[in-house]
Amino acid sequence: IIKRLYKRCKGAVRVMNDVGTEVKIKLVSSIIPTDGELETYEMWLQGTFIEKSGTHYLRYEEVQENQTIRTTVKLTNSQSFIMRSGGVNMRLPLNTTQKERGRYESTYGTIPLVTKTHQLSYERQEASGQFKTQYDLIIGGSSVGNYTLEINYTEVEV
């Protein structure tokens, strides 16, 4: 459920100062922990596609353990990020040319993160798009797992 205040105008949604388009999102996340077996999660969400200064973003909300988490994903082929706020606060930078530093904040404190991105791709069609990334998540100098995130979105017909 999207709890943001928004104004609808001819199929567009105004979120804060950005004008976006409502989209349906299919998100598939796969994790291979260093000491475990493959875990895969699939979610279907409603969100907003935003184009700002020539850069594309997806914004959506999800509920985990009764807490709302707002997520913004910058969609590019070389340098992207995933920002989450609410029940979880996280900044996860993705860069195919170098390791990047990020952070994960919870009620227990802040954990510094490093990402080593192996794949980053974004394709946009007229009314849909696909974003995919694969990266190692490094905490305390050691990889905790290999993560794959695939997001497909389609504009909602009005």
C-alpha positions in Angstrom: 0.0 0.0 0.0 1.5 3.3 -1.0 1.1 5.8 1.9 2.6 8.8 0.1 0.5 11.8 -0.6 0.2 12.2 -4.3 -1.7 14.0 -7.0 -3.0 12.2 -10.0 -3.0 14.0 -13.3 -3.7 12.1 -16.6 -1.8 8.9 -15.6 1.1 10.7 -13.9 1.8 10.8 -10.2 3.4 13.7 -8.4 5.7 12.4 -5.6 7.3 15.2 -3.7 8.7 17.4 -6.5 9.1 14.7 -9.1 6.5 13.7 -11.7 6.4 10.0 -12.3 4.3 7.3 -13.9 2.6 4.5 -12.0 4.1 1.1 -12.7 3.7 -2.6 -11.8 6.9 -4.1 -10.5 8.1 -7.7 -10.4 11.2 -8.0 -8.2 13.2 -11.2 -7.9 16.1 -11.3 -5.4 18.5 -14.3 -5.2 21.1 -14.7 -2.5 23.8 -17.3 -2.2 25.2 -16.8 1.3 28.9 -17.7 1.7 28.0 -20.5 4.0 24.6 -21.5 2.7 22.3 -22.4 -0.1 20.5 -20.4 -2.7 17.5 -18.3 -1.4 15.1 -16.7 -3.9 12.4 -14.1 -3.1 9.8 -12.8 -5.6 7.6 -9.8 -4.9 4.9 -8.0 -7.0 4.7 -4.3 -6.1 3.1 -1.0 -7.2 5.5 1.9 -7.7 6.5 5.0 -9.6 8.9 5.4 -12.5 10.6 8.8 -12.5 12.8 10.5 -15.1 14.8 13.3 -13.6 17.5 15.2 -15.5 17.8 12.3 -18.0 18.2 9.7 -15.2 15.6 7.0 -14.5 14.5 5.9 -11.0 12.0 3.5 -9.5 10.3 4.2 -6.2 8.2 1.7 -4.3 7.2 0.6 -0.8 7.1 -2.8 0.8 6.1 -4.0 4.2 8.4 -6.4 6.1 7.7 -7.4 9.7 5.0 -4.8 10.0 7.3 -2.0 9.0 7.0 0.1 5.8 10.2 0.4 3.8 10.5 3.0 1.0 13.0 2.1 -1.7 14.5 4.1 -4.6 16.6 2.4 -7.3 18.7 4.5 -9.7 18.5 2.7 -13.1 21.7 2.8 -15.2 24.2 0.5 -16.8 27.3 1.6 -15.0 26.7 3.4 -11.6 23.5 2.8 -9.7 22.3 2.7 -6.1 19.5 1.2 -4.0 18.4 3.4 -1.1 16.0 2.2 1.5 14.4 4.1 4.4 11.8 3.5 7.0 11.9 0.2 8.8 15.4 -0.2 7.3 17.8 2.5 6.3 20.4 1.5 3.7 22.5 3.0 0.9 23.9 0.3 -1.4 26.0 1.8 -4.3 26.6 -0.3 -7.4 29.5 0.3 -9.7 31.0 -2.1 -12.3 34.4 -0.4 -12.3 35.3 -0.4 -8.6 34.2 -1.5 -5.2 31.9 1.0 -3.4 31.2 1.8 0.2 27.6 1.8 1.6 25.8 1.4 4.9 23.0 -0.4 6.6 21.4 1.2 9.6 19.1 -0.4 12.1 18.0 0.0 15.7 21.2 -1.9 16.7 23.6 0.5 14.9 25.2 1.2 11.6 27.1 -1.5 9.6 29.5 -0.4 6.9 29.1 -2.3 3.6 31.2 -2.7 0.5 29.8 -3.9 -2.8 31.7 -5.5 -5.6 29.4 -5.3 -8.7 29.9 -8.0 -11.3 26.9 -7.1 -13.5 24.7 -4.0 -14.0 22.3 -3.7 -16.8 19.3 -1.5 -17.6 17.0 -1.6 -20.6 14.1 0.7 -21.2 11.3 0.2 -23.7 8.5 2.5 -24.4 6.3 1.5 -21.5 8.4 -1.0 -19.5 12.0 -1.7 -18.5 14.3 -4.2 -16.9 17.1 -3.7 -14.3 19.5 -6.4 -13.3 22.5 -6.5 -11.0 24.8 -9.1 -9.5 27.1 -8.2 -6.7 29.1 -9.5 -3.7 28.2 -8.0 -0.4 31.3 -7.5 1.8 31.0 -6.8 5.6 34.1 -6.5 7.7 36.4 -7.4 4.8 34.7 -10.7 4.0 32.1 -11.6 1.5 28.8 -12.6 3.1 27.2 -13.7 -0.2 26.5 -13.2 -3.8 23.3 -11.2 -4.6 21.3 -11.0 -7.8 18.4 -8.5 -8.1 16.2 -8.4 -11.2 13.4 -5.8 -11.5 10.9 -5.7 -14.3 8.4 -2.9 -14.5 5.5 -2.0 -16.7 3.5 1.2 -16.9 -0.1 1.0 -15.5 -2.7 1.7 -18.2 -5.0 4.5 -17.1 
